[in-house]
Amino acid sequence: MQTHLKKRIELIIEMPLLRRVTERFNAAGVSGYSVLPVIAGRGQSGTWSADGQVSDAGQMAAVICIVDEAKLDAVLDVVFAVVSKQIGLVTVADVAVVRPERF
C-alpha cells in the first residue's frame, strides 16, 4: 500500500483555550482535528492531575491534526499566537497517511 508523508501537529493546552485553537485551525484551512482529554501529566511546574477539578480552568486537552507540509508554517503561526504564553506543549512530527486527499 502506498503512503504519503504529511505533518502531525499535536498541542497539549489548557481547556479554556480549546475554542480559540479550533477556530484558528478552521481559519487556517485544517480539514479536521481530534480533541482528547488529558487526565494527568508532569511538566516544568511538576505533577498535575485533573482529579477533582470542577471547571474547565484546570483541565487540559490534546488537539491533534494532520496537514500537508505546505500548510504547516501557516497553521503553526496562527495557533502559536494563541498558545505561546500559556501552559502547554506544541509538537510536530512526520506521519505517513494512506488517503492524502483528506489532508
N, C-alpha and C positions, 0 to 999 in steps of 0.2 A: 504494500500500500504506500502510495506517495504521501509524504508530509511536507509542510510548508512552514518556514520559520516566521514567527511573529514575536511580539514582546508582551510579557505579562507584567502588569503593574499591580502591586498589592500595597494597600495602605492599612495601617492599624491606627485608628483615630478615635477620639472621644465621640461618643454617640451624639452630642448636640451639634457636631459638625456634619453629620451624615447628609442631611438635606442639601446643604451648601455644596458638598463634594459631588453628590449625584447630579445636581443641577449643572455643575461645571463639566462633568462627563457628558451630559446631554448636549450642552452648548458646543463642546469640542468635537461632537460627532462620533462619540463612542457608541458602538452598536449595541452593547449590552454589558452588564456587570452583575456580580453576585455580592450579597451582603451576608456576612456570617457573624454571629455573636462571638465575642472574645470574653471568656469567663474568668481568666486569671493569667498572670504573667509576672515577669520580672524585668525591670529596666533600670535606668540610671537612678531613679528615685527609690529603688528597692522592689520588694514583692508587693503585689496588689491582687485583689480579688473583687469580683462583682457581687459576692455573697452579701446579703443584707442591704443592698442598695435599693432605695425606694424611688429614685428618679433616674432619668437617663444621664444626669450630670456626671455620675461616677462610673458609668459603663463605657465599654469600648466595643468597636465593631471592626471587622476586617472587610474591606471593599476590594474586590478583585475584578480586573478587566483584562482583556486581551486586545491588542491593537496592532495594526500594521506598523512597521518601523517608521514609515513616512509620517505617521501621526504622533509618534512618541514624544518628541520635544514639545509640540503644541499642547498635548494633554498634560504633560508634566508641568508646563508653565502655568496653566490655569488652575491646576489642583494645588501646586506648591504655594500659590498665592494665598490659599485658604489655610493650609496646614503648617506653614513654615515656622510659626511661633507657638505652635500647640504641642501638647504631648502626643507622641505617636511615632510612626515609622513609615517610610516610603521605600519600597524596593522595586527593582526592575530586573527581569530575568528573561532569557531566551526560552521559547517554548515552541514545540512542533505541533501543528494542528493538521487535521485531515480534511477540513472543509474551509479553505482560506476565504471563500467569498463571504463568510459570515462576519469577518473582521475587517 
